[in-house]
Amino acid sequence: MQILNRQHFYKGNSVFSAGDAATCVYLIQSGHVDIVVGTGDDAVVIDTLGPGEIFGEMALLDDGVRSASALARDAATCIVIIRAEFQRHLEGADPLTRAMLKLMTI
C-alpha cells in the first residue's frame, strides 16, 4: 500500500487554495512554500516553510476545507501523504492515540 508520492511545484505555483477539499498533507523535501490568507491585494503571507516542515496537516484528521492557500515561493518538491491512506493506517492504532489526534484538530 502506497501512502507517499512526490509532487514538484515551480515558483509561484499553487499547491492548494483556501476552500479546496483537504485530502492530503505535504512534507517539504526541497524549496520553500508560503502559507497565504486572503486574496489579491488583501493576501498576507503568514508563514514561509522550508525543507522538513509539514503543512496542510489538518487534512489528515478531518474532512474540512483548506483555511489558507499554499504557494511555492521557489521551486519545491513535496512528499504528499493522502488522508485516506493515513486513516487506514491509523485504524490500527490504539484508541488513546486516535483520541489524542482528534483532540489536536479541534
N, CA, C and O atoms as a DFTB+ gen file, in Angstrom:
424 C
 N C O
     1  1       0.845      -1.181       0.000
     2  2       0.000       0.000       0.000
     3  2       0.893       1.248       0.000
     4  3       1.766       1.389       0.856
     5  1       0.675       2.132      -0.939
     6  2       1.490       3.332      -1.051
     7  2       0.780       4.501      -0.389
     8  3      -0.379       4.785      -0.695
     9  1       1.488       5.190       0.536
    10  2       0.892       6.391       1.112
    11  2       1.713       7.635       0.769
    12  3       1.301       8.752       1.079
    13  1       2.858       7.451       0.138
    14  2       3.712       8.591      -0.180
    15  2       3.911       8.708      -1.683
    16  3       4.090       7.708      -2.379
    17  1       3.877       9.919      -2.164
    18  2       4.319      10.223      -3.519
    19  2       4.877      11.626      -3.495
    20  3       4.737      12.331      -2.495
    21  1       5.499      12.039      -4.564
    22  2       6.117      13.363      -4.616
    23  2       5.434      14.215      -5.679
    24  3       4.993      13.725      -6.719
    25  1       5.364      15.513      -5.375
    26  2       4.884      16.477      -6.366
    27  2       5.912      17.589      -6.439
    28  3       6.513      17.979      -5.438
    29  1       6.096      18.089      -7.651
    30  2       7.043      19.177      -7.880
    31  2       6.254      20.430      -8.259
    32  3       5.297      20.361      -9.031
    33  1       6.656      21.557      -7.718
    34  2       5.982      22.827      -7.975
    35  2       7.016      23.856      -8.425
    36  3       8.091      23.961      -7.834
    37  1       6.692      24.605      -9.459
    38  2       7.549      25.699      -9.902
    39  2       7.247      26.943      -9.070
    40  3       6.185      27.049      -8.456
    41  1       8.182      27.868      -9.059
    42  2       7.997      29.130      -8.339
    43  2       6.668      29.764      -8.746
    44  3       6.383      29.938      -9.931
    45  1       5.853      30.108      -7.727
    46  2       4.571      30.756      -7.968
    47  2       3.400      29.803      -8.146
    48  3       2.247      30.235      -8.130
    49  1       3.679      28.498      -8.317
    50  2       2.592      27.519      -8.463
    51  2       1.781      27.417      -7.183
    52  3       2.314      27.527      -6.079
    53  1       0.493      27.208      -7.350
    54  2      -0.383      26.964      -6.219
    55  2      -0.290      25.489      -5.833
    56  3      -0.436      24.609      -6.681
    57  1      -0.048      25.228      -4.554
    58  2      -0.102      23.861      -4.037
    59  2      -1.563      23.536      -3.751
    60  3      -2.063      22.480      -4.138
    61  1      -2.244      24.462      -3.067
    62  2      -3.687      24.387      -2.882
    63  2      -4.195      25.776      -2.535
    64  3      -3.419      26.662      -2.179
    65  1      -5.515      25.958      -2.644
    66  2      -6.144      27.253      -2.357
    67  2      -7.119      27.122      -1.209
    68  3      -7.682      26.052      -0.977
    69  1      -7.318      28.222      -0.487
    70  2      -8.326      28.255       0.579
    71  2      -9.660      27.839      -0.025
    72  3     -10.042      28.293      -1.104
    73  1     -10.362      26.963       0.696
    74  2     -11.652      26.471       0.230
    75  2     -11.576      25.149      -0.512
    76  3     -12.598      24.490      -0.704
    77  1     -10.376      24.748      -0.933
    78  2     -10.216      23.443      -1.595
    79  2     -10.498      22.320      -0.603
    80  3     -10.331      22.495       0.604
    81  1     -10.918      21.191      -1.104
    82  2     -11.069      19.998      -0.264
    83  2      -9.692      19.604       0.263
    84  3      -8.706      19.615      -0.474
    85  1      -9.639      19.260       1.536
    86  2      -8.368      18.890       2.175
    87  2      -8.235      17.375       2.148
    88  3      -8.833      16.677       2.966
    89  1      -7.449      16.873       1.203
    90  2      -7.342      15.426       1.036
    91  2      -5.960      14.872       1.323
    92  3      -5.771      13.655       1.332
    93  1      -4.983      15.753       1.559
    94  2      -3.624      15.276       1.804
    95  2      -2.828      16.316       2.582
    96  3      -3.233      17.470       2.722
    97  1      -1.691      15.868       3.077
    98  2      -0.756      16.722       3.795
    99  2       0.561      16.714       3.026
   100  3       0.854      15.757       2.309
   101  1       1.348      17.764       3.169
   102  2       2.591      17.912       2.416
   103  2       3.784      18.031       3.359
   104  3       3.735      18.740       4.364
   105  1       4.848      17.328       3.016
   106  2       6.141      17.423       3.701
   107  2       7.114      17.980       2.679
   108  3       7.325      17.381       1.624
   109  1       7.708      19.129       2.988
   110  2       8.611      19.774       2.035
   111  2       9.955      19.043       2.033
   112  3      10.615      18.914       3.064
   113  1      10.336      18.575       0.858
   114  2      11.620      17.904       0.701
   115  2      12.685      18.912       0.266
   116  3      13.825      18.857       0.728
   117  1      12.309      19.831      -0.623
   118  2      13.226      20.889      -1.051
   119  2      12.414      22.112      -1.438
   120  3      11.242      21.999      -1.797
   121  1      13.037      23.279      -1.366
   122  2      12.359      24.523      -1.710
   123  2      11.597      25.109      -0.532
   124  3      11.749      24.680       0.613
   125  1      10.769      26.105      -0.848
   126  2      10.015      26.819       0.185
   127  2       8.583      27.058      -0.283
   128  3       8.321      27.224      -1.474
   129  1       7.662      27.071       0.680
   130  2       6.241      27.270       0.395
   131  2       5.706      28.363       1.319
   132  3       5.939      28.338       2.528
   133  1       4.987      29.321       0.737
   134  2       4.323      30.371       1.514
   135  2       2.906      29.928       1.854
   136  3       2.195      29.397       1.001
   137  1       2.499      30.146       3.098
   138  2       1.119      29.935       3.520
   139  2       0.475      31.317       3.516
   140  3       0.961      32.241       4.168
   141  1      -0.625      31.448       2.776
   142  2      -1.222      32.751       2.499
   143  2      -2.693      32.766       2.888
   144  3      -3.434      31.828       2.591
   145  1      -3.111      33.843       3.558
   146  2      -4.539      34.066       3.806
   147  2      -4.960      35.301       3.029
   148  3      -4.178      36.233       2.844
   149  1      -6.200      35.294       2.580
   150  2      -6.703      36.406       1.787
   151  2      -6.340      36.235       0.323
   152  3      -5.599      35.324      -0.048
   153  1      -6.877      37.130      -0.505
   154  2      -6.623      37.073      -1.944
   155  2      -6.329      38.465      -2.475
   156  3      -6.653      39.471      -1.844
   157  1      -5.717      38.505      -3.631
   158  2      -5.450      39.776      -4.296
   159  2      -4.643      40.720      -3.428
   160  3      -3.634      40.330      -2.840
   161  1      -5.096      41.980      -3.350
   162  2      -4.389      42.990      -2.560
   163  2      -4.460      42.714      -1.059
   164  3      -3.658      43.246      -0.292
   165  1      -5.415      41.886      -0.639
   166  2      -5.573      41.565       0.782
   167  2      -4.782      40.322       1.196
   168  3      -4.843      39.918       2.357
   169  1      -4.041      39.711       0.267
   170  2      -3.290      38.491       0.568
   171  2      -2.136      38.806       1.518
   172  3      -1.408      39.780       1.331
   173  1      -1.983      37.962       2.539
   174  2      -0.909      38.122       3.529
   175  2      -0.209      36.779       3.708
   176  3      -0.853      35.763       3.964
   177  1       1.122      36.785       3.571
   178  2       1.907      35.577       3.838
   179  2       2.032      35.465       5.352
   180  3       2.633      36.323       5.998
   181  1       1.458      34.400       5.917
   182  2       1.502      34.235       7.376
   183  2       2.652      33.339       7.816
   184  3       3.014      33.315       8.993
   185  1       3.226      32.599       6.865
   186  2       4.359      31.749       7.206
   187  2       5.055      31.322       5.923
   188  3       4.424      31.190       4.874
   189  1       6.356      31.108       6.019
   190  2       7.134      30.530       4.932
   191  2       7.809      29.302       5.497
   192  3       8.518      29.372       6.501
   193  1       7.580      28.168       4.839
   194  2       8.081      26.889       5.329
   195  2       9.145      26.349       4.392
   196  3       9.143      26.638       3.195
   197  1      10.063      25.553       4.957
   198  2      11.148      25.003       4.160
   199  2      11.315      23.512       4.375
   200  3      10.459      22.866       4.978
   201  1      12.416      22.965       3.881
   202  2      12.663      21.526       3.945
   203  2      12.470      20.946       5.351
   204  3      12.944      21.497       6.344
   205  1      11.759      19.819       5.398
   206  2      11.495      19.139       6.663
   207  2      10.233      19.603       7.360
   208  3       9.827      19.002       8.355
   209  1       9.601      20.654       6.868
   210  2       8.384      21.160       7.509
   211  2       7.146      20.602       6.809
   212  3       7.161      20.282       5.621
   213  1       6.077      20.499       7.594
   214  2       4.812      19.923       7.137
   215  2       3.746      21.018       7.102
   216  3       3.713      21.900       7.960
   217  1       2.875      20.942       6.092
   218  2       1.726      21.861       6.053
   219  2       0.508      21.130       5.512
   220  3       0.621      20.114       4.826
   221  1      -0.660      21.675       5.838
   222  2      -1.916      21.046       5.441
   223  2      -2.272      19.863       6.315
   224  3      -3.067      19.012       5.916
   225  1      -1.685      19.799       7.519
   226  2      -1.819      18.626       8.391
   227  2      -3.227      18.384       8.910
   228  3      -3.550      17.254       9.278
   229  1      -4.068      19.398       8.952
   230  2      -5.447      19.187       9.421
   231  2      -6.179      18.209       8.507
   232  3      -7.133      17.556       8.931
   233  1      -5.739      18.108       7.265
   234  2      -6.381      17.212       6.302
   235  2      -6.279      15.751       6.711
   236  3      -7.090      14.933       6.276
   237  1      -5.299      15.410       7.537
   238  2      -5.142      14.018       7.927
   239  2      -6.260      13.528       8.834
   240  3      -6.528      12.327       8.890
   241  1      -6.917      14.440       9.546
   242  2      -7.868      14.005      10.558
   243  2      -9.292      14.501      10.385
   244  3     -10.210      13.957      10.998
   245  1      -9.495      15.516       9.566
   246  2     -10.877      15.972       9.406
   247  2     -11.235      16.064       7.928
   248  3     -10.374      15.952       7.055
   249  1     -12.501      16.265       7.671
   250  2     -12.981      16.333       6.291
   251  2     -13.254      17.765       5.849
   252  3     -14.054      17.999       4.944
   253  1     -12.592      18.717       6.488
   254  2     -12.841      20.116       6.193
   255  2     -12.203      20.585       4.901
   256  3     -11.671      19.795       4.122
   257  1     -12.271      21.876       4.696
   258  2     -11.647      22.501       3.528
   259  2     -10.431      23.296       3.991
   260  3     -10.281      23.587       5.177
   261  1      -9.582      23.637       3.056
   262  2      -8.370      24.403       3.366
   263  2      -8.746      25.784       3.886
   264  3      -9.609      26.454       3.319
   265  1      -8.098      26.206       4.967
   266  2      -8.375      27.520       5.553
   267  2      -7.425      28.588       5.030
   268  3      -7.633      29.775       5.280
   269  1      -6.389      28.186       4.310
   270  2      -5.410      29.115       3.741
   271  2      -4.954      28.544       2.405
   272  3      -5.296      27.417       2.046
   273  1      -4.185      29.331       1.682
   274  2      -3.605      28.875       0.429
   275  2      -2.130      28.590       0.632
   276  3      -1.513      29.115       1.559
   277  1      -1.568      27.763      -0.228
   278  2      -0.140      27.459      -0.189
   279  2       0.430      27.675      -1.583
   280  3      -0.082      27.139      -2.565
   281  1       1.504      28.472      -1.660
   282  2       2.131      28.804      -2.939
   283  2       3.618      28.509      -2.865
   284  3       4.257      28.780      -1.849
   285  1       4.172      27.956      -3.933
   286  2       5.608      27.697      -3.981
   287  2       6.350      29.028      -4.071
   288  3       6.169      29.782      -5.028
   289  1       7.179      29.313      -3.078
   290  2       7.991      30.543      -3.084
   291  2       9.095      30.431      -4.124
   292  3       9.455      31.411      -4.775
   293  1       9.622      29.230      -4.268
   294  2      10.613      28.893      -5.281
   295  2      10.314      27.459      -5.713
   296  3       9.336      26.872      -5.251
   297  1      11.127      26.895      -6.578
   298  2      10.888      25.506      -6.991
   299  2      10.880      24.637      -5.739
   300  3      11.790      24.722      -4.914
   301  1       9.859      23.805      -5.596
   302  2       9.712      22.996      -4.390
   303  2       9.281      21.578      -4.752
   304  3       8.528      21.355      -5.700
   305  1       9.781      20.638      -3.972
   306  2       9.361      19.244      -4.081
   307  2       8.770      18.853      -2.740
   308  3       9.383      19.065      -1.694
   309  1       7.579      18.281      -2.776
   310  2       6.884      17.884      -1.551
   311  2       6.515      16.411      -1.606
   312  3       6.131      15.887      -2.651
   313  1       6.639      15.759      -0.464
   314  2       6.114      14.414      -0.314
   315  2       4.655      14.573       0.089
   316  3       4.340      15.329       1.009
   317  1       3.771      13.869      -0.591
   318  2       2.334      14.002      -0.375
   319  2       1.827      12.760       0.354
   320  3       2.051      11.631      -0.083
   321  1       1.142      12.989       1.470
   322  2       0.554      11.899       2.246
   323  2      -0.959      12.021       2.110
   324  3      -1.554      12.997       2.566
   325  1      -1.573      11.029       1.482
   326  2      -3.012      11.029       1.220
   327  2      -3.775      10.678       2.502
   328  3      -3.450       9.702       3.179
   329  1      -4.791      11.484       2.827
   330  2      -5.574      11.292       4.049
   331  2      -6.179       9.897       4.148
   332  3      -6.091       9.268       5.203
   333  1      -6.779       9.407       3.099
   334  2      -7.450       8.104       3.151
   335  2      -6.461       6.988       3.513
   336  3      -6.792       6.094       4.292
   337  1      -5.268       7.042       2.958
   338  2      -4.257       6.027       3.270
   339  2      -3.772       6.171       4.712
   340  3      -3.592       5.175       5.412
   341  1      -3.563       7.404       5.150
   342  2      -3.138       7.641       6.529
   343  2      -4.195       7.109       7.499
   344  3      -3.858       6.466       8.493
   345  1      -5.456       7.374       7.214
   346  2      -6.532       6.929       8.102
   347  2      -6.620       5.409       8.171
   348  3      -6.940       4.856       9.223
   349  1      -6.340       4.729       7.062
   350  2      -6.322       3.268       7.084
   351  2      -5.250       2.763       8.047
   352  3      -5.469       1.788       8.766
   353  1      -4.094       3.423       8.062
   354  2      -3.026       3.044       8.986
   355  2      -3.402       3.396      10.421
   356  3      -3.074       2.659      11.350
   357  1      -4.089       4.520      10.601
   358  2      -4.485       4.969      11.932
   359  2      -5.503       4.024      12.572
   360  3      -5.555       3.904      13.796
   361  1      -6.297       3.366      11.764
   362  2      -7.293       2.435      12.298
   363  2      -6.648       1.351      13.159
   364  3      -7.286       0.815      14.065
   365  1      -5.382       1.025      12.878
   366  2      -4.674       0.018      13.658
   367  2      -4.073       0.561      14.944
   368  3      -3.548      -0.205      15.752
   369  1      -4.142       1.879      15.147
   370  2      -3.578       2.490      16.357
   371  2      -4.508       2.277      17.537
   372  3      -5.701       2.027      17.367
   373  1      -3.951       2.379      18.728
   374  2      -4.781       2.199      19.921
   375  2      -5.753       3.378      20.066
   376  3      -5.494       4.458      19.535
   377  1      -6.858       3.183      20.774
   378  2      -7.894       4.220      20.907
   379  2      -7.374       5.528      21.521
   380  3      -7.839       6.604      21.145
   381  1      -6.427       5.454      22.447
   382  2      -5.889       6.673      23.061
   383  2      -5.178       7.529      22.020
   384  3      -5.361       8.746      21.985
   385  1      -4.379       6.906      21.181
   386  2      -3.672       7.643      20.133
   387  2      -4.661       8.316      19.193
   388  3      -4.497       9.490      18.860
   389  1      -5.688       7.588      18.761
   390  2      -6.702       8.170      17.869
   391  2      -7.415       9.339      18.553
   392  3      -7.648      10.374      17.928
   393  1      -7.761       9.179      19.828
   394  2      -8.462      10.240      20.562
   395  2      -7.584      11.481      20.695
   396  3      -8.072      12.599      20.532
   397  1      -6.309      11.304      20.986
   398  2      -5.387      12.455      21.135
   399  2      -5.256      13.198      19.812
   400  3      -5.251      14.429      19.793
   401  1      -5.152      12.486      18.735
   402  2      -5.048      13.144      17.425
   403  2      -6.318      13.908      17.099
   404  3      -6.248      15.006      16.547
   405  1      -7.461      13.360      17.423
   406  2      -8.731      14.067      17.196
   407  2      -8.789      15.358      18.010
   408  3      -9.210      16.398      17.503
   409  1      -8.362      15.288      19.288
   410  2      -8.368      16.480      20.136
   411  2      -7.478      17.584      19.590
   412  3      -7.784      18.767      19.736
   413  1      -6.389      17.197      18.969
   414  2      -5.455      18.181      18.439
   415  2      -6.010      18.945      17.241
   416  3      -5.464      19.983      16.866
   417  1      -7.086      18.447      16.634
   418  2      -7.649      19.103      15.463
   419  2      -8.860      19.969      15.787
   420  3      -9.428      20.593      14.891
   421  1      -9.259      20.016      17.043
   422  2     -10.441      20.806      17.436
   423  2     -10.058      22.272      17.527
   424  3     -10.902      23.112      17.842
